[in-house]
Amino acid sequence: MSYVLVINSGSSSIKFQIVDPTAGAEQDPLASGVVEQIGEASGSITVKHAGDKTKKEMAFANHTEGLTTVIEELDAIGCGPAQVELIAVGHRVVHGGTTFGEPVLIDDAVVEDLKKLIPLAPLHNPANIDGIVVARQQLPDIPHVAVFDTGFFAELPAAAATYPIAAEVAEEHQIRRYGFHGTSHEYIASQVPELLGKPAEDVNHITLHIGNGASASAVRGGHPIDTSMGMTPLAGLVMGTRSGDIDPGIIFHLLRTADMDVDAVDNLLNKRSGMKGMCGSNDLREVHAAADAGSEEAQLALDVYITQLRRILGAYMIELGRVDAIVFTAGVGENDAVVRADALKNLEMYGIVIDEERNATRGDGARLISTDDSAVKVFVVPTNEELAIARKAAAFA
């Protein structure tokens, strides 16, 4: 059996999975895990395999040490590159800019092109590149493939992708709506036609990928026509620590009146805003509990969160004209029945009717949570970005 090693390299972490690219969504990876706190005084590596989970505390000075340890631990459980048929390594890369709209086989020239895109994603692409460089050194004889978060949205209609600023400035600085979470949105788009029993070209749907990061997409016939994230993953819906859409004039106001520089405003909007900024926690479970206990701050944060979800949902319903399905995915979307119910409350006149019992019932796979007679079907579909990346990488093997 052939496998793909999927790597998601962050600034201080490496997430990894050994995936059978031919597997179904319900099949667990052969092995998975995460290296955490790279570059700090203490760290850890967690590995899951065959129902077992082990965690070892150790320090990792850099990504080289982290990935070396990953391979050692995979070897120890019989899942290393010399023990299984590893046909490719798939790397998640956040930003492909206008350079990369499709997955690409990585060589030295591609790495240099990725470095040029760092200004578009300074918080993400450097770590993605670190993971690529180290993995190519550790596994030089296996094809390495970059799969881009922005890829699914590379062909957005110009009216959706274009920001209304001076055209020459936008062109010079590559300013446009790129969209993110593309592998998740594309994976969900591949599942919806089967759930509806319709050909993909006949399906219009809205995907709500809501977790600590959150984004929405409007998809017509398998192709996105709009998405909520923009040039960066800061735009759109309210998120765990990110603001989502705000009046851009707020930035100028803070620069002029709050004794804040650009880095301070960047930190505010990316790390001190969203749910955490409004009520002190970016864990929706804690926010619900606080609201239930009478916290006005927590309740207001939830109200803002739901209002923005409904605002985007309404806009996409108008854009699509006809909506066959609404899909919730990612951590909050898959697990928070209250958010789902509140986001779709009182929309019966638009053909959206939630079944309360179905919505409240937890499950592992894709499931319908609307009533049988709801004109718009509402599903919860677990996303599987790693499987999507593995399938794209395997195509280069």
C-alpha positions as CSV (number, residue, x, y, z in Angstrom):
1,M,0.0,0.0,0.0
2,S,1.3,3.5,-0.9
3,Y,1.2,6.5,1.5
4,V,1.8,10.2,1.5
5,L,3.4,12.1,4.3
6,V,1.4,15.3,4.9
7,I,3.3,18.1,6.7
8,N,1.8,21.3,8.0
9,S,4.7,23.4,9.3
10,G,3.8,26.3,11.6
11,S,6.1,28.9,13.2
12,S,6.6,26.7,16.3
13,S,5.0,23.4,15.4
14,I,4.9,20.6,12.8
15,K,1.7,18.6,12.3
16,F,2.1,15.4,10.3
17,Q,0.1,12.5,9.0
18,I,0.9,9.3,7.1
19,V,-2.2,9.1,4.8
20,D,-3.4,6.5,2.2
21,P,-4.5,8.8,-0.6
22,T,-7.0,6.3,-1.9
23,A,-8.7,6.0,1.5
24,G,-12.2,7.2,2.3
25,A,-12.9,10.2,4.6
26,E,-13.8,7.9,7.4
27,Q,-10.5,6.0,7.4
28,D,-7.9,7.1,10.0
29,P,-4.4,7.9,8.9
30,L,-1.8,5.2,9.4
31,A,0.0,7.6,11.9
32,S,-0.3,11.2,12.9
33,G,1.0,13.6,15.4
34,V,2.4,17.0,16.2
35,V,5.7,18.6,17.4
36,E,5.0,21.6,19.6
37,Q,6.9,24.6,21.0
38,I,9.8,24.5,18.6
39,G,12.4,27.0,19.6
40,E,11.3,27.1,23.2
41,A,13.0,25.8,26.3
42,S,10.6,22.9,26.5
43,G,8.5,21.1,23.9
44,S,6.8,17.9,23.1
45,I,6.0,15.4,20.3
46,T,2.8,13.5,20.2
47,V,2.3,10.4,18.0
48,K,-1.0,8.5,17.3
49,H,-0.9,5.0,15.8
50,A,-3.2,2.0,15.8
51,G,-5.3,3.5,18.6
52,D,-2.4,4.3,20.8
53,K,-1.2,7.8,21.7
54,T,2.2,8.6,23.1
55,K,3.6,12.0,24.2
56,K,7.3,12.7,24.9
57,E,8.5,15.9,26.4
58,M,11.7,17.3,24.8
59,A,13.1,20.5,23.5
60,F,13.5,21.3,19.7
61,A,15.8,24.1,18.8
62,N,14.5,24.3,15.3
63,H,12.4,22.6,12.6
64,T,15.4,20.3,11.6
65,E,15.4,18.8,15.0
66,G,11.6,18.5,15.0
67,L,11.3,16.7,11.7
68,T,14.3,14.5,12.5
69,T,12.5,13.4,15.6
70,V,9.3,12.9,13.7
71,I,11.0,10.4,11.3
72,E,12.7,8.7,14.3
73,E,9.3,8.2,16.0
74,L,7.7,7.0,12.8
75,D,10.5,4.5,12.4
76,A,10.0,3.3,16.0
77,I,6.4,2.4,15.3
78,G,7.1,0.8,11.9
79,C,5.7,3.7,9.8
80,G,9.0,5.4,8.8
81,P,10.0,6.2,5.2
82,A,12.1,3.0,5.0
83,Q,9.3,0.8,6.3
84,V,6.2,1.9,4.3
85,E,6.0,2.8,0.6
86,L,6.1,6.6,0.8
87,I,5.3,8.0,-2.6
88,A,5.2,11.7,-1.9
89,V,5.4,14.4,0.7
90,G,2.5,16.9,0.6
91,H,3.2,20.3,2.2
92,R,0.4,22.7,3.2
93,V,1.4,26.2,2.1
94,V,-0.8,29.1,3.1
95,H,-0.3,31.6,0.3
96,G,0.4,30.9,-3.4
97,G,-0.2,34.5,-4.5
98,T,-0.9,34.9,-8.2
99,T,2.1,32.6,-8.9
100,F,0.6,29.3,-7.8
101,G,-3.0,28.4,-8.4
102,E,-2.4,24.6,-8.6
103,P,-0.3,22.2,-6.5
104,V,3.3,22.2,-7.7
105,L,6.3,19.8,-7.6
106,I,8.8,21.5,-5.4
107,D,12.3,22.2,-6.7
108,D,14.9,24.9,-5.8
109,A,13.2,27.4,-8.1
110,V,9.8,26.9,-6.5
111,V,11.3,27.5,-3.0
112,E,12.8,30.8,-4.3
113,D,9.3,31.7,-5.7
114,L,7.7,30.9,-2.3
115,K,10.2,33.2,-0.5
116,K,9.1,36.1,-2.8
117,L,5.5,35.6,-1.5
118,I,6.5,36.0,2.1
119,P,5.2,39.6,2.2
120,L,1.7,38.4,1.4
121,A,1.7,35.9,4.4
122,P,4.5,36.9,6.8
123,L,3.0,35.0,9.7
124,H,2.6,31.7,7.8
125,N,4.7,31.3,4.6
126,P,8.1,31.4,6.4
127,A,7.2,28.5,8.6
128,N,5.8,26.6,5.6
129,I,9.1,27.1,3.8
130,D,11.1,26.0,6.8
131,G,9.2,22.7,6.7
132,I,9.7,22.3,3.0
133,V,13.5,23.0,3.2
134,V,14.0,20.6,6.1
135,A,11.8,17.8,4.7
136,R,13.6,17.9,1.3
137,Q,16.9,17.5,3.2
138,Q,15.6,14.6,5.3
139,L,13.8,12.9,2.4
140,P,15.6,13.9,-0.8
141,D,14.5,10.9,-2.9
142,I,10.7,11.4,-2.5
143,P,8.7,14.0,-4.6
144,H,7.7,17.0,-2.5
145,V,4.5,18.8,-3.5
146,A,3.2,22.2,-2.3
147,V,-0.6,22.5,-1.9
148,F,-1.9,26.0,-1.4
149,D,-4.7,27.2,0.8
150,T,-5.4,29.9,-1.8
151,G,-5.5,27.4,-4.7
152,F,-9.2,26.7,-4.7
153,F,-10.0,30.4,-5.0
154,A,-7.4,31.2,-7.7
155,E,-10.0,31.6,-10.3
156,L,-12.5,33.7,-8.4
157,P,-14.6,35.9,-10.7
158,A,-12.9,39.2,-11.1
159,A,-15.7,41.1,-9.4
160,A,-15.3,39.0,-6.3
161,A,-11.5,39.1,-6.3
162,T,-10.9,42.8,-7.0
163,Y,-10.6,45.4,-4.3
164,P,-11.8,48.8,-5.3
165,I,-8.5,50.7,-4.9
166,A,-6.3,52.3,-7.5
167,A,-5.7,49.6,-10.1
168,E,-2.0,50.3,-10.5
169,V,-1.4,50.0,-6.8
170,A,-3.3,46.8,-6.6
171,E,-1.3,45.3,-9.5
172,E,2.1,46.4,-8.2
173,H,1.5,45.0,-4.7
174,Q,-0.5,41.9,-5.7
175,I,-3.5,43.2,-3.8
176,R,-6.7,41.1,-4.4
177,R,-8.9,38.6,-2.6
178,Y,-7.1,35.3,-2.5
179,G,-9.2,33.4,0.0
180,F,-7.9,30.7,2.4
181,H,-8.9,27.3,3.9
182,G,-9.0,26.3,0.2
183,T,-8.2,22.6,0.7
184,S,-11.1,22.4,3.2
185,H,-13.6,24.2,1.0
186,E,-12.5,22.2,-2.0
187,Y,-12.8,18.9,-0.1
188,I,-16.3,19.8,1.1
189,A,-17.3,20.8,-2.5
190,S,-16.3,17.3,-3.6
191,Q,-18.7,15.8,-1.0
192,V,-21.8,17.8,-1.4
193,P,-23.0,16.5,-4.8
194,E,-22.9,12.9,-3.5
195,L,-24.8,13.9,-0.3
196,L,-27.5,15.6,-2.5
197,G,-27.5,12.9,-5.2
198,K,-26.9,15.4,-7.9
199,P,-24.2,16.0,-10.5
200,A,-21.6,18.6,-9.3
201,E,-22.4,21.0,-12.1
202,D,-26.0,21.3,-10.8
203,V,-25.2,22.1,-7.2
204,N,-25.0,25.5,-5.5
205,H,-23.9,25.5,-1.9
206,I,-22.4,27.5,0.9
207,T,-19.7,26.2,3.1
208,L,-19.1,27.6,6.6
209,H,-15.7,26.5,7.8
210,I,-15.7,27.8,11.3
211,G,-13.1,27.0,13.9
212,N,-10.6,29.2,15.6
213,G,-10.0,30.5,12.1
214,A,-13.2,30.9,10.1
215,S,-14.2,31.4,6.5
216,A,-17.2,31.0,4.2
217,S,-17.5,30.2,0.5
218,A,-20.2,30.4,-2.1
219,V,-19.8,27.6,-4.6
220,R,-21.6,27.2,-7.9
221,G,-21.2,24.0,-9.9
222,G,-18.1,23.0,-7.9
223,H,-16.4,26.4,-8.5
224,P,-16.2,29.2,-5.9
225,I,-17.8,32.5,-6.8
226,D,-17.0,34.3,-3.5
227,T,-15.2,33.7,-0.2
228,S,-15.0,35.7,3.1
229,M,-11.2,35.8,3.7
230,G,-9.3,38.3,1.6
231,M,-5.7,39.2,0.8
232,T,-4.9,37.8,4.2
233,P,-6.6,35.3,6.6
234,L,-7.6,38.3,8.7
235,A,-10.7,39.3,6.7
236,G,-14.3,38.0,6.9
237,L,-16.0,36.3,9.8
238,V,-15.3,36.9,13.5
239,M,-12.6,34.4,14.6
240,G,-11.0,33.2,17.8
241,T,-8.4,35.9,18.0
242,R,-8.8,37.7,14.7
243,S,-11.2,40.5,14.1
244,G,-12.6,39.6,10.7
245,D,-14.0,42.5,8.7
246,I,-13.7,46.0,10.2
247,D,-13.8,49.5,9.0
248,P,-10.2,50.1,7.6
249,G,-10.4,53.6,9.0
250,I,-10.1,52.0,12.5
251,I,-6.5,51.3,11.7
252,F,-5.7,54.9,10.8
253,H,-7.5,56.0,14.0
254,L,-5.4,53.8,16.2
255,L,-2.1,54.8,14.5
256,R,-3.0,58.5,15.0
257,T,-4.6,58.4,18.5
258,A,-3.6,55.3,20.4
259,D,0.2,55.6,20.3
260,M,0.3,52.3,18.3
261,D,2.6,51.5,15.4
262,V,1.9,49.1,12.6
263,D,3.1,46.0,14.4
264,A,1.0,46.9,17.5
265,V,-2.1,47.2,15.3
266,D,-1.2,43.9,13.5
267,N,-0.9,42.2,16.9
268,L,-4.2,43.7,18.0
269,L,-6.2,42.6,15.0
270,N,-4.6,39.1,14.7
271,K,-4.1,38.0,18.3
272,R,-6.1,40.2,20.6
273,S,-9.4,40.6,18.8
274,G,-12.3,38.3,17.8
275,M,-13.9,36.3,20.6
276,K,-10.8,36.6,22.8
277,G,-10.7,40.3,22.4
278,M,-14.4,40.8,23.1
279,C,-14.8,38.5,26.1
280,G,-11.5,37.0,27.1
281,S,-11.7,33.5,25.6
282,N,-11.4,32.1,22.1
283,D,-12.8,28.7,23.2
284,L,-16.5,28.7,22.2
285,R,-17.3,26.2,25.0
286,E,-16.0,28.6,27.6
287,V,-17.9,31.5,26.0
288,H,-21.2,29.6,26.0
289,A,-20.7,28.7,29.6
290,A,-19.9,32.3,30.6
291,A,-22.9,33.6,28.7
292,D,-25.1,30.9,30.4
293,A,-23.8,32.1,33.7
294,G,-24.9,35.7,33.0
295,S,-21.8,37.3,31.4
296,E,-22.9,40.2,29.3
297,E,-19.5,40.4,27.6
298,A,-19.7,36.7,26.6
299,Q,-23.3,37.1,25.3
300,L,-22.4,40.1,23.3
301,A,-19.5,38.3,21.8
302,L,-21.7,35.4,20.7
303,D,-24.3,37.9,19.3
304,V,-21.6,39.6,17.2
305,Y,-20.3,36.2,16.1
306,I,-23.7,35.0,14.9
307,T,-24.6,38.3,13.3
308,Q,-21.5,38.2,11.1
309,L,-22.2,34.6,10.2
310,R,-25.8,35.5,9.1
311,R,-24.6,38.6,7.3
312,I,-22.2,36.5,5.1
313,L,-24.8,33.8,4.7
314,G,-27.4,36.2,3.4
315,A,-25.0,37.8,1.0
316,Y,-24.0,34.5,-0.5
317,M,-27.6,33.3,-0.8
318,I,-28.3,36.4,-2.9
319,E,-25.1,35.9,-5.0
320,L,-25.9,32.3,-5.7
321,G,-29.6,32.9,-6.4
322,R,-30.5,29.3,-5.6
323,V,-29.0,27.4,-2.7
324,D,-29.2,23.6,-2.6
325,A,-27.2,23.1,0.6
326,I,-25.4,24.8,3.5
327,V,-22.5,22.9,5.1
328,F,-20.9,23.4,8.5
329,T,-17.4,22.1,8.9
330,A,-14.2,22.5,11.1
331,G,-14.1,22.5,14.9
332,V,-17.0,24.8,15.7
333,G,-19.0,24.0,12.7
334,E,-18.8,20.3,13.4
335,N,-19.3,20.4,17.1
336,D,-21.3,23.5,18.2
337,A,-25.0,22.8,17.8
338,V,-26.0,26.1,19.4
339,V,-24.0,28.1,16.8
340,R,-25.5,26.2,14.0
341,A,-29.0,26.7,15.3
342,D,-28.5,30.4,16.0
343,A,-26.9,31.0,12.6
344,L,-30.0,29.5,10.8
345,K,-32.7,30.7,13.2
346,N,-36.0,31.9,11.7
347,L,-35.0,31.3,8.1
348,E,-38.0,29.1,7.2
349,M,-39.2,31.7,4.6
350,Y,-35.9,31.0,2.7
351,G,-36.5,27.3,2.7
352,I,-34.1,26.6,5.6
353,V,-35.6,24.4,8.4
354,I,-33.3,22.9,11.0
355,D,-34.4,19.6,12.7
356,E,-33.6,20.3,16.4
357,E,-33.0,16.6,17.3
358,R,-30.7,16.0,14.3
359,N,-28.8,19.1,15.0
360,A,-28.3,18.2,18.7
361,T,-27.2,14.6,17.9
362,R,-23.4,14.2,17.6
363,G,-21.8,12.0,15.0
364,D,-18.5,11.2,13.3
365,G,-19.4,11.3,9.7
366,A,-21.4,13.6,7.3
367,R,-25.0,14.0,8.5
368,L,-28.1,15.9,7.6
369,I,-29.4,18.3,10.3
370,S,-32.3,19.9,8.4
371,T,-35.8,18.5,8.1
372,D,-36.7,16.1,5.3
373,D,-38.9,18.8,3.7
374,S,-36.4,21.6,4.1
375,A,-35.9,23.1,0.6
376,V,-32.3,23.9,1.4
377,K,-30.5,20.9,2.9
378,V,-28.2,21.6,5.8
379,F,-25.3,19.2,6.5
380,V,-22.5,18.8,9.0
381,V,-19.5,17.4,7.1
382,P,-16.1,16.7,8.9
383,T,-13.4,18.3,6.8
384,N,-10.3,16.3,5.9
385,E,-7.6,18.7,4.6
386,E,-4.9,16.2,5.1
387,L,-6.6,13.6,2.8
388,A,-7.2,16.4,0.2
389,I,-3.5,17.3,0.3
390,A,-2.4,13.6,0.2
391,R,-4.6,13.1,-2.9
392,K,-3.1,16.1,-4.7
393,A,0.5,15.1,-3.8
394,A,0.0,11.5,-4.9
395,A,-0.8,12.8,-8.4
396,F,2.8,13.8,-8.7
397,A,4.2,10.4,-7.7
